[in-house]
Amino acid sequence: MAILDLQMADGSALCGVGARLYERDDAGYPGGHDLRFGFTTELGSDANKSFTVRVSAKGYAKGSPYEGQWRDYEATVPAAQCNELRSHVGGRTAWGVPLSLVGALTADFGPWRYETRAYDTVTLAVSLRANWSSDLMGVGGGEDDWHSEWAYAELYIGFMPEYALTTAEYETSELLVIEYSTTWTRQDDRFAIDTGSYVMESDGALTAFPSALSREVWGTVAAPGRIEVPVSALTRHLKGKKCFFTVYFNPSYRPIITGRQSASAELTVGDKSNCNSCTLELAGSDDPYHVAIRTGDAGDADSACTQVTVKCRTGSGYSATTTVKCGEVAVMRGCPLNTPLVFEGVGSNGVSTSKKVTVLEGVTIKAKGVALIESVDPSGGRVELVYNQSFSVSSEAECDTVKLAGRRRPSSFYGHGGTRSVKVEGVLLDDKGADIEAMPEYGDAFVLFPDGRAYKCRISVSLDWDFSRLRNVSVSGEEVG
């Protein structure tokens, strides 16, 4: 009457010592996997009335480098809830005790689905016995004595992510970096590059593709998504060559024999020191005072650009700057009004910037007769001044005067730059001025004149009025970088 074959099961499918739950299978299990403790007995529910399960569990929380402490659970589950499956040929009876019925085990360590997992892996020390409905073995005593011996097994639940190799690029003359994408957040993944990885060009008409590696390359990933390969491990310089790489992945806590993941791809090896330039294209904007520019990768060098910095330049040298991920739309705020604008874009990849500057011209924000004060912080708001405008700008160079002995007058010593003070006044009609009054609390602001002058300033605001419908507004400030 012994319990045999104690192991993990996913539904009625037996899994052995471990249940491996794959990211690619999530769509088929929207409510999570039906994990069970599977086992067999000689007789069925006619002899077994229930099963007692004792579990000690611990695991690595999602992304954590540390394993948690043991937690204990116990439950006695009626045989009717243990998924009895009798053999049609007189063999043993199979059972499956759902983990969801073993105390708070599933609540503490589940759910059993990759995307919503709380743990990356769970270790289970499981003891299980059958409770009989009669004294089958003649042990005597009462019902509490009618049970089998304890069966014991050390089991685990492991989540298995998907990996995809994306790029292979020289980051320096001594280092090749293979990047990959994954939803896995662990930083202790071990990797091994298959020694069969090869260069997809032949050294001769009848020769096989040569190997890309001169020795085994394995270790711990430098960071999630990044594998570093020393140039000394390569058979040749690979820049510009198409290579086929296979990489195996396995977290440090899991023995390789219990399951590893792999990813293979054909990659053209690039050079991050030579970044592609970007593309700029005018996109539609719902805001008449903002310019939307779609960015992209021109693909004209050795390495994809991952980030684009866009600047708006004018004849006065003023520039508004925005940085976005390549492919995103850059929304340019604080651009001068009523003057032709020139936008310049530079791509970068974290190691180098593109040698070519991309230019977009032919854009003008038309706002005749409007002075605009807009907070640099998007939540700080914007105010248009249309009536009774007046403007003033004063500049002063950076200079110190020193009285030197023997000279009749002090001498002047100039540095670089200086200060510029800006002031704009106007009248708000049927507007109490609450937005402009609060704007200094949000930090710097763009001050845009109708003639195309544009400044970024630390502003101060004053309001006064004689009539409830009219507010006299004065905005002054010093230009900042």
LOKE-96729 format. One record per residue (C-alpha): chain; y, z, x; residue in one letter. Coordinates in pm, whole numbers, plus 50000, padded with zeros to 5 digits. Last residue first. Example, Ala and Ser with C-alpha at 12.3 -4.5 7.8 and 13.67 -1.06 7.14 Angstrom:
BEGIN
   cadena      yy      zz      xx   residuo
        A   49894   50714   51367         s
        A   49550   50780   51230         a
% end
This chain:
BEGIN
   cadena      yy      zz      xx   residuo
        A   57782   48045   52118         g
        A   58061   48228   51941         v
        A   58400   48119   51805         e
        A   58631   48402   51709         e
        A   58710   48464   51346         g
        A   58941   48428   51052         s
        A   58882   48373   50683         v
        A   59172   48425   50440         s
        A   59114   48392   50068         v
        A   59374   48408   49789         n
        A   59193   48467   49461         r
        A   59315   48304   49139         l
        A   59181   48358   48787         r
        A   59271   48729   48768         s
        A   59630   48670   48880         f
        A   59811   48848   49162         d
        A   59537   48821   49419         w
        A   59425   48929   49765         d
        A   59110   48869   49966         l
        A   59039   48921   50337         s
        A   58744   48799   50540         v
        A   58632   48857   50899         s
        A   58419   48609   51086         i
        A   58199   48592   51392         r
        A   58223   48220   51435         c
        A   58032   47895   51456         k
        A   58283   47612   51458         y
        A   58326   47262   51318         a
        A   58620   47023   51327         r
        A   58548   46712   51122         g
        A   58887   46670   50948         d
        A   58775   46863   50637         p
        A   58724   47183   50843         f
        A   58384   47353   50878         l
        A   58343   47723   50956         v
        A   57976   47807   51016         f
        A   57906   48178   50987         a
        A   57782   48459   51209         d
        A   57633   48780   51072         g
        A   57505   48851   50721         y
        A   57751   49137   50656         e
        A   58038   48895   50721         p
        A   57937   48706   50400         m
        A   57994   48990   50152         a
        A   58358   48906   50070         e
        A   58279   48533   50064         i
        A   58012   48587   49800         d
        A   58213   48833   49587         a
        A   58513   48600   49572         g
        A   58604   48663   49207         k
        A   58577   48291   49132         d
        A   58779   48130   48855         d
        A   58980   47932   49113         l
        A   58946   48029   49478         l
        A   59254   47970   49691         v
        A   59271   47878   50056         g
        A   59305   48000   50411         e
        A   59136   47901   50734         v
        A   59163   48070   51072         k
        A   58993   47998   51402         v
        A   59017   48170   51739         s
        A   58885   48006   52054         r
        A   58798   48202   52364         t
        A   58735   48094   52720         g
        A   58508   47867   52915         g
        A   58441   47891   53287         h
        A   58647   48122   53506         g
        A   59009   48096   53607         y
        A   59201   48303   53863         f
        A   59578   48331   53823         s
        A   59813   48464   54094         s
        A   60087   48716   54017         p
        A   60446   48628   54120         r
        A   60657   48676   54434         r
        A   60364   48675   54671         r
        A   60344   48896   54980         g
        A   60087   49133   54833         a
        A   59878   48973   54564         l
        A   59941   49049   54200         k
        A   59625   48949   54012         v
        A   59599   48748   53695         t
        A   59263   48702   53522         d
        A   59160   48396   53325         c
        A   58911   48278   53066         e
        A   59106   48010   52885         a
        A   59274   48069   52551         e
        A   59249   47860   52238         s
        A   59417   47884   51899         s
        A   59312   47711   51578         v
        A   59496   47713   51246         s
        A   59421   47585   50899         f
        A   59583   47590   50556         s
        A   59426   47503   50223         q
        A   59603   47537   49891         n
        A   59293   47447   49686         y
        A   58949   47322   49792         v
        A   58774   47611   49967         l
        A   58397   47591   49932         e
        A   58187   47907   49980         v
        A   57831   47945   50112         r
        A   57556   48206   50089         g
        A   57428   48478   50321         g
        A   57060   48420   50243         s
        A   57052   48113   50467         p
        A   57169   48324   50766         d
        A   57419   48101   50947         v
        A   57655   48182   50660         s
        A   57856   47891   50525         e
        A   58235   47849   50512         i
        A   58330   47499   50401         l
        A   58671   47336   50379         a
        A   58671   47049   50131         v
        A   58935   46775   50102         g
        A   58688   46492   50131         k
        A   58325   46600   50154         a
        A   58121   46308   50285         k
        A   57848   46414   50527         i
        A   57812   46116   50759         t
        A   57490   45974   50908         v
        A   57471   45651   51108         g
        A   57285   45775   51413         e
        A   56941   45908   51514         l
        A   56870   45945   51888         v
        A   56544   46033   52066         t
        A   56582   46184   52413         v
        A   56318   46063   52659         k
        A   56176   46285   52932         k
        A   55983   46487   52679         s
        A   55962   46859   52742         t
        A   55697   47042   52940         s
        A   55449   47329   52910         v
        A   55474   47452   52551         g
        A   55437   47101   52411         n
        A   55794   46974   52383         s
        A   55979   46699   52199         g
        A   56354   46634   52224         v
        A   56567   46511   51935         g
        A   56931   46399   51926         e
        A   57135   46361   51610         f
        A   57466   46175   51606         v
        A   57708   46238   51323         l
        A   57995   46020   51204         p
        A   58278   46237   51067         t
        A   58361   46358   50717         n
        A   58213   46705   50762         l
        A   58071   46866   51075         p
        A   57707   46988   51066         c
        A   57653   47357   50987         g
        A   57297   47317   50864         r
        A   57039   47064   50983         m
        A   56711   47090   50794         v
        A   56433   46979   51030         a
        A   56137   46841   50835         v
        A   55795   46915   50982         e
        A   55576   46673   51176         g
        A   55629   46842   51512         c
        A   55693   47211   51455         k
        A   56060   47292   51408         v
        A   56367   47372   51620         t
        A   56722   47348   51481         t
        A   57052   47309   51665         t
        A   57412   47255   51552         a
        A   57628   47106   51826         s
        A   58000   47090   51902         y
        A   58091   46864   52194         g
        A   58417   46745   52039         s
        A   58281   46392   52008         g
        A   58003   46518   51785         t
        A   57643   46627   51841         r
        A   57376   46746   51599         c
        A   57075   46881   51784         k
        A   56706   46857   51700         v
        A   56436   47049   51888         t
        A   56082   46926   51825         v
        A   55757   47117   51877         q
        A   55395   47016   51925         t
        A   55448   46708   52137         c
        A   55124   46529   52212         a
        A   55048   46475   52580         s
        A   55019   46164   52797         d
        A   55325   45955   52706         a
        A   55445   45723   52426         d
        A   55277   45887   52127         g
        A   55605   45889   51931         a
        A   55524   46223   51768         d
        A   55706   46307   51445         g
        A   56013   46470   51291         t
        A   56160   46427   50943         r
        A   56534   46487   50932         i
        A   56713   46662   50644         a
        A   57095   46675   50659         v
        A   57274   46959   50480         h
        A   57609   46958   50298         y
        A   57497   46755   49994         p
        A   57193   46981   49941         d
        A   56897   46813   49771         d
        A   56806   46640   50096         s
        A   56613   46316   50141         g
        A   56469   46239   50482         a
        A   56627   46059   50777         l
        A   56372   45976   51045         e
        A   56341   46117   51396         l
        A   56055   46041   51636         t
        A   55958   46262   51927         c
        A   55888   46195   52293         s
        A   55540   46251   52431         n
        A   55504   46520   52698         c
        A   55423   46444   53062         n
        A   55338   46779   53223         s
        A   55086   46826   52945         k
        A   54863   46556   53092         d
        A   54608   46387   52867         g
        A   54231   46352   52857         v
        A   54112   46123   52579         t
        A   53871   46325   52369         l
        A   53539   46230   52209         e
        A   53419   46538   52025         a
        A   53147   46802   52005         s
        A   53150   47154   51861         a
        A   52883   47422   51879         s
        A   52793   47747   51709         q
        A   52555   48010   51835         r
        A   52280   48207   51665         g
        A   52042   48493   51734         t
        A   51935   48361   52076         i
        A   52291   48383   52203         i
        A   52289   48760   52157         p
        A   52589   48859   51941         r
        A   52845   49117   52057         y
        A   53028   48878   52291         s
        A   53103   48621   52023         p
        A   52924   48284   52060         n
        A   53057   47934   52116         f
        A   52895   47619   52257         y
        A   53106   47325   52378         v
        A   53013   46957   52379         t
        A   53255   46713   52542         f
        A   53259   46332   52537         f
        A   53529   46195   52764         c
        A   53789   45919   52734         k
        A   53987   45877   53055         k
        A   54367   45891   53076         g
        A   54363   46183   53319         k
        A   54004   46262   53419         l
        A   54023   46315   53796         h
        A   53664   46331   53916         r
        A   53345   46539   53908         t
        A   53516   46835   53744         l
        A   53441   47203   53819         a
        A   53705   47224   54095         s
        A   53966   47125   53834         v
        A   53924   47467   53678         p
        A   53841   47458   53305         v
        A   54036   47679   53066         e
        A   53930   47703   52702         i
        A   54192   47768   52432         r
        A   54172   47800   52052         g
        A   54162   48180   52045         p
        A   54277   48289   52391         a
        A   54140   48249   52745         a
        A   53793   48199   52597         v
        A   53528   48405   52773         t
        A   53301   48242   53031         g
        A   53115   47919   53096         w
        A   53138   47609   53315         v
        A   52818   47487   53482         e
        A   52869   47255   53777         r
        A   53006   46911   53874         s
        A   53126   46837   53523         l
        A   53233   46506   53366         a
        A   52891   46349   53413         s
        A   52880   45975   53473         p
        A   52796   45727   53195         f
        A   52478   45549   53294         a
        A   52463   45271   53550         t
        A   52367   44908   53493         l
        A   52708   44739   53498         a
        A   52868   44993   53728         g
        A   53059   45320   53740         d
        A   53039   45338   53362         s
        A   53306   45468   53129         e
        A   53278   45738   52866         m
        A   53302   46034   53103         v
        A   53029   46286   53027         y
        A   52936   46624   52882         s
        A   52569   46684   52968         g
        A   52657   47009   53143         t
        A   52732   47148   52797         d
        A   53046   47359   52815         i
        A   52969   47727   52760         a
        A   53187   47962   52560         f
        A   53208   48333   52497         r
        A   53426   48455   52214         d
        A   53608   48781   52286         d
        A   53943   48688   52129         q
        A   53820   48690   51770         r
        A   54033   48521   51503         t
        A   53793   48259   51367         w
        A   53971   48003   51146         t
        A   53902   47740   51410         t
        A   54077   47465   51603         s
        A   53999   47373   51961         y
        A   54189   47322   52284         e
        A   54041   47212   52615         i
        A   54267   47299   52909         v
        A   54227   47137   53252         l
        A   54374   47340   53540         l
        A   54457   47269   53905         e
        A   54724   46997   53871         s
        A   54871   47197   53586         t
        A   54823   47187   53210         e
        A   54583   46894   53230         y
        A   54485   46806   52877         e
        A   54182   46803   52649         a
        A   54261   46804   52278         t
        A   54112   46884   51935         t
        A   53760   47030   51963         l
        A   53652   47151   51619         a
        A   53491   47490   51549         y
        A   53335   47624   51228         e
        A   53276   47995   51184         p
        A   52948   48190   51151         m
        A   52952   48532   50987         f
        A   52675   48769   51092         g
        A   52474   49017   50887         i
        A   52231   49233   51083         y
        A   51889   49398   51070         l
        A   51710   49684   51244         e
        A   51390   49749   51052         a
        A   51198   50050   50919         y
        A   50919   50097   50663         a
        A   50875   50449   50531         w
        A   50526   50546   50421         e
        A   50442   50490   50055         s
        A   50520   50712   49760         h
        A   50358   50955   49519         w
        A   50477   51295   49644         d
        A   50780   51319   49416         d
        A   50553   51233   49124         e
        A   50360   51560   49166         g
        A   50094   51687   49405         g
        A   49782   51492   49490         g
        A   49760   51239   49774         v
        A   49505   51029   49587         g
        A   49634   50697   49721         m
        A   49743   50546   49390         l
        A   49884   50870   49249         d
        A   50072   50700   48967         s
        A   50406   50519   48905         s
        A   50454   50470   49275         w
        A   50776   50502   49477         n
        A   50795   50238   49750         a
        A   50970   50310   50080         r
        A   51261   50165   50275         l
        A   51443   50244   50600         s
        A   51721   50013   50718         v
        A   51938   50030   51032         a
        A   52206   49770   50956         l
        A   52451   49602   51195         t
        A   52748   49420   51038         v
        A   52934   49121   51186         t
        A   53279   48965   51151         d
        A   53387   49228   50900         y
        A   53626   49224   50602         a
        A   53510   48883   50484         r
        A   53718   48683   50235         t
        A   53681   48340   50395         e
        A   53327   48396   50521         y
        A   53166   48539   50207         r
        A   52958   48855   50173         w
        A   53238   49080   50050         p
        A   53159   49316   50203         g
        A   53141   49617   50438         f
        A   53267   49913   50234         d
        A   53221   49779   49879         a
        A   52889   49621   49975         t
        A   52751   49948   50116         l
        A   52900   50169   49842         a
        A   52561   50290   49718         g
        A   52274   50050   49775         v
        A   52286   49841   49456         l
        A   52517   49571   49600         s
        A   52272   49527   49888         l
        A   52033   49373   49637         p
        A   51669   49490   49682         v
        A   51448   49180   49713         g
        A   51076   49189   49645         w
        A   50768   48979   49722         a
        A   50421   49056   49584         t
        A   50126   48995   49817         r
        A   49872   48719   49764         g
        A   49652   48648   49463         g
        A   49722   48278   49438         v
        A   50015   48279   49196         h
        A   50209   48528   49409         s
        A   50434   48769   49228         r
        A   50812   48767   49270         l
        A   50991   49090   49181         e
        A   51370   49069   49195         n
        A   51442   49437   49270         c
        A   51616   49538   48948         q
        A   51295   49598   48747         a
        A   51158   49799   49040         a
        A   51421   50064   48977         p
        A   51653   50127   49277         v
        A   51669   50460   49458         t
        A   51984   50463   49671         a
        A   52100   50586   50010         e
        A   52398   50508   50232         y
        A   52508   50623   50578         d
        A   52807   50514   50785         r
        A   52785   50453   51160         w
        A   53114   50426   51348         q
        A   53312   50106   51405         g
        A   53271   49844   51676         e
        A   53579   49756   51878         y
        A   53727   49417   51969         p
        A   53860   49372   51613         s
        A   53910   49022   51468         g
        A   53755   49110   51132         k
        A   53603   49457   51159         a
        A   53310   49484   51400         y
        A   53024   49665   51232         g
        A   52837   49979   51135         k
        A   52565   50058   50884         a
        A   52300   50327   50834         s
        A   52083   50243   50535         v
        A   51832   50442   50332         r
        A   51651   50261   50053         v
        A   51424   50416   49790         t
        A   51218   50173   49583         f
        A   51116   50206   49219         s
        A   50825   50201   48969         k
        A   50564   50044   49194         n
        A   50211   50016   49045         a
        A   50248   49776   48752         d
        A   50568   49657   48916         s
        A   50368   49465   49175         g
        A   50086   49543   49416         l
        A   50024   49465   49785         e
        A   50389   49499   49879         t
        A   50638   49256   50034         t
        A   50989   49278   50179         f
        A   51344   49142   50138         g
        A   51659   49350   50169         f
        A   51909   49147   49969         r
        A   52225   48943   50006         l
        A   52351   48744   49708         d
        A   52619   48543   49892         h
        A   52980   48555   49773         g
        A   53147   48482   49439         g
        A   53254   48129   49528         p
        A   52918   48068   49700         y
        A   52872   47691   49729         g
        A   53225   47638   49859         a
        A   53167   47900   50129         d
        A   52879   47708   50290         d
        A   53085   47555   50574         r
        A   53198   47902   50680         e
        A   52838   47996   50749         y
        A   52671   48326   50658         l
        A   52395   48420   50903         r
        A   52156   48677   50757         a
        A   51969   48850   51038         g
        A   51627   48993   51113         v
        A   51444   48719   50924         g
        A   51643   48515   50671         c
        A   51419   48501   50361         l
        A   51543   48276   50081         a
        A   51514   48443   49737         s
        A   51885   48527   49728         g
        A   51994   48545   50088         d
        A   51727   48767   50242         a
        A   51727   49012   50531         m
        A   51399   49159   50657         q
        A   51119   49405   50584         l
        A   50796   49206   50631         d
        A   50556   49478   50515         l
        A   50562   49781   50287         i
        A   50228   49961   50301         a
        A   50000   50000   50000         m
% end
